[in-house]
Each structure stands twice: as structure tokens, then as C-alpha cells.
Amino acid sequence: KKLIMEKDNSATKLAANQLLLEKYEPILVIKLMRIPPVEELHTFTKKIQTDFGYNTLVLPGELDTSVEILSVCDIKVKDLEKLQQMVYDNIKLLGEDSSEEVTFKTAKDISDEKTT
């Protein structure tokens, strides 16, 4: 009886692995500290997709620069282009809203300004 269960178990594992391979797709996620212009970001994303053959999502304005390959359910991959377009649209809005340069201040600088 144990031998039959092992055969059934290995068949189940094989079927599960095949389902995973069919349903999941790798996505290359690139996080950038820098926020490039939309045209540059779009060109960069397309080049990476062409060079490596993965669907690619580039997220600018992150705290650090990193690259990861994630496995995503194939159903959610269809929304990847919409998500990337939202990133492009938000960068355009940032560019339009920030006509003046952003300066970062320490908590001490802000505190000193309030006391003067």
C-alpha cells in the first residue's frame, strides 16, 4: 500500500509542477533611485524587455536600486502594462507639478526655521 501511495504522490507533484509552469510567468522588476524622464524610462523598459525576454516593470523613485525576478500568476501579467502606464503617468504629473526644485531638509533645519 505504501508503494501505491508514493506513486500517487509523485504523480500529484508532477501535475502540480506542470500547473505552476503553465500558470506562472517571470517578471523582471527594476527599482531605481533616480526618476528619469518618461521617454527615457519607456525606452529603457523596452530595451530590457527585448534584451532579456521578460515582461519588465520599472519603478523609479525608490530608496535603493535593485533588480528582482518575480514569478507572477499569468492572469495578473495582463495588468502589468496598465501598471507600467500608471507609473509613466505619475512621473509626467510629477514633472508638471514640480516646476521648482525640491530641497530636502533635516529635522534640525526645520526646527531651526520655526524658532526664528
WOWO-V609387 format. One record per residue. N is the residue number from 1. PSI is psi in degrees with one decimal (* if undefined). BURIAL is # if it has 9 or more other C-alpha atoms within 8 Angstrom, else .. D_CENTER is the distance of its C-alpha to the mean C-alpha in Angstrom with 2 decimals. Layout:
n:N psi:PSI burial:BURIAL d_center:D_CENTER
n:N psi:PSI burial:BURIAL d_center:D_CENTER
//
This chain:
n:1 psi:-35.2 burial:. d_center:47.97
n:2 psi:-39.3 burial:. d_center:45.42
n:3 psi:-40.2 burial:. d_center:45.04
n:4 psi:-41.9 burial:. d_center:44.30
n:5 psi:-38.4 burial:. d_center:41.63
n:6 psi:-40.3 burial:. d_center:39.94
n:7 psi:-44.6 burial:. d_center:39.97
n:8 psi:-41.1 burial:. d_center:38.53
n:9 psi:-43.3 burial:. d_center:35.84
n:10 psi:-34.3 burial:. d_center:34.82
n:11 psi:-38.6 burial:. d_center:34.78
n:12 psi:-43.8 burial:. d_center:32.48
n:13 psi:-41.5 burial:. d_center:30.07
n:14 psi:-44.6 burial:. d_center:30.17
n:15 psi:-41.2 burial:. d_center:29.51
n:16 psi:-43.4 burial:. d_center:26.57
n:17 psi:-40.5 burial:. d_center:24.99
n:18 psi:-40.2 burial:. d_center:25.60
n:19 psi:-42.3 burial:. d_center:24.00
n:20 psi:-42.5 burial:. d_center:20.83
n:21 psi:-34.6 burial:. d_center:20.73
n:22 psi:-34.6 burial:. d_center:21.40
n:23 psi:-18.3 burial:# d_center:19.06
n:24 psi:144.9 burial:# d_center:15.84
n:25 psi:139.9 burial:# d_center:13.68
n:26 psi:142.1 burial:# d_center:11.39
n:27 psi:130.1 burial:# d_center:7.85
n:28 psi:117.6 burial:# d_center:6.97
n:29 psi:119.6 burial:# d_center:3.73
n:30 psi:120.7 burial:# d_center:5.73
n:31 psi:130.3 burial:# d_center:6.64
n:32 psi:138.5 burial:# d_center:9.96
n:33 psi:-36.2 burial:# d_center:12.98
n:34 psi:151.0 burial:. d_center:14.51
n:35 psi:95.8 burial:. d_center:14.24
n:36 psi:165.6 burial:. d_center:15.62
n:37 psi:153.6 burial:. d_center:17.50
n:38 psi:-43.2 burial:# d_center:15.86
n:39 psi:-43.1 burial:. d_center:17.88
n:40 psi:-41.8 burial:. d_center:16.83
n:41 psi:-44.1 burial:# d_center:13.07
n:42 psi:-45.6 burial:# d_center:13.82
n:43 psi:-44.1 burial:. d_center:16.07
n:44 psi:-46.2 burial:. d_center:13.78
n:45 psi:-46.8 burial:# d_center:11.06
n:46 psi:-40.3 burial:. d_center:14.09
n:47 psi:-44.2 burial:. d_center:15.71
n:48 psi:-43.6 burial:# d_center:13.01
n:49 psi:-42.7 burial:# d_center:12.94
n:50 psi:-46.0 burial:. d_center:16.72
n:51 psi:-39.9 burial:. d_center:17.25
n:52 psi:-15.8 burial:. d_center:15.31
n:53 psi:12.2 burial:. d_center:15.47
n:54 psi:148.6 burial:# d_center:12.03
n:55 psi:138.5 burial:. d_center:9.99
n:56 psi:137.9 burial:# d_center:7.27
n:57 psi:120.5 burial:# d_center:4.31
n:58 psi:125.9 burial:# d_center:5.39
n:59 psi:99.8 burial:# d_center:5.57
n:60 psi:162.6 burial:# d_center:9.31
n:61 psi:24.5 burial:# d_center:11.82
n:62 psi:168.8 burial:# d_center:10.59
n:63 psi:-25.0 burial:. d_center:13.54
n:64 psi:165.9 burial:. d_center:12.95
n:65 psi:129.1 burial:# d_center:11.50
n:66 psi:162.8 burial:. d_center:9.96
n:67 psi:131.6 burial:. d_center:8.71
n:68 psi:149.8 burial:. d_center:8.17
n:69 psi:119.9 burial:. d_center:9.03
n:70 psi:148.9 burial:. d_center:8.70
n:71 psi:120.0 burial:. d_center:11.47
n:72 psi:142.4 burial:# d_center:11.09
n:73 psi:134.2 burial:# d_center:14.31
n:74 psi:-32.6 burial:# d_center:15.28
n:75 psi:-38.8 burial:. d_center:16.19
n:76 psi:-17.9 burial:. d_center:12.73
n:77 psi:-32.0 burial:# d_center:11.55
n:78 psi:-28.9 burial:. d_center:13.93
n:79 psi:-6.8 burial:. d_center:12.09
n:80 psi:-43.3 burial:# d_center:8.94
n:81 psi:-38.7 burial:. d_center:11.18
n:82 psi:-42.6 burial:. d_center:12.33
n:83 psi:-44.0 burial:. d_center:9.10
n:84 psi:-38.1 burial:# d_center:8.54
n:85 psi:-37.3 burial:. d_center:12.25
n:86 psi:-38.5 burial:. d_center:12.11
n:87 psi:-47.3 burial:# d_center:10.07
n:88 psi:-44.9 burial:# d_center:12.85
n:89 psi:-41.3 burial:. d_center:15.50
n:90 psi:-36.2 burial:. d_center:14.78
n:91 psi:-40.5 burial:# d_center:14.97
n:92 psi:-44.9 burial:# d_center:18.20
n:93 psi:-41.3 burial:. d_center:19.53
n:94 psi:-42.4 burial:. d_center:18.96
n:95 psi:-38.1 burial:. d_center:20.83
n:96 psi:-39.1 burial:. d_center:23.59
n:97 psi:-29.2 burial:. d_center:23.99
n:98 psi:72.3 burial:. d_center:24.19
n:99 psi:-25.7 burial:. d_center:27.27
n:100 psi:149.4 burial:. d_center:28.38
n:101 psi:139.5 burial:. d_center:26.72
n:102 psi:130.2 burial:. d_center:25.07
n:103 psi:138.3 burial:. d_center:26.85
n:104 psi:140.1 burial:. d_center:25.91
n:105 psi:150.7 burial:. d_center:28.82
n:106 psi:164.8 burial:. d_center:29.66
n:107 psi:-35.8 burial:. d_center:31.15
n:108 psi:-43.4 burial:. d_center:34.50
n:109 psi:-44.8 burial:. d_center:34.36
n:110 psi:-42.8 burial:# d_center:33.74
n:111 psi:-42.3 burial:. d_center:36.51
n:112 psi:-37.2 burial:. d_center:38.86
n:113 psi:-37.1 burial:. d_center:38.34
n:114 psi:-30.1 burial:. d_center:39.32
n:115 psi:-14.7 burial:. d_center:42.48
n:116 psi:* burial:. d_center:43.72
//
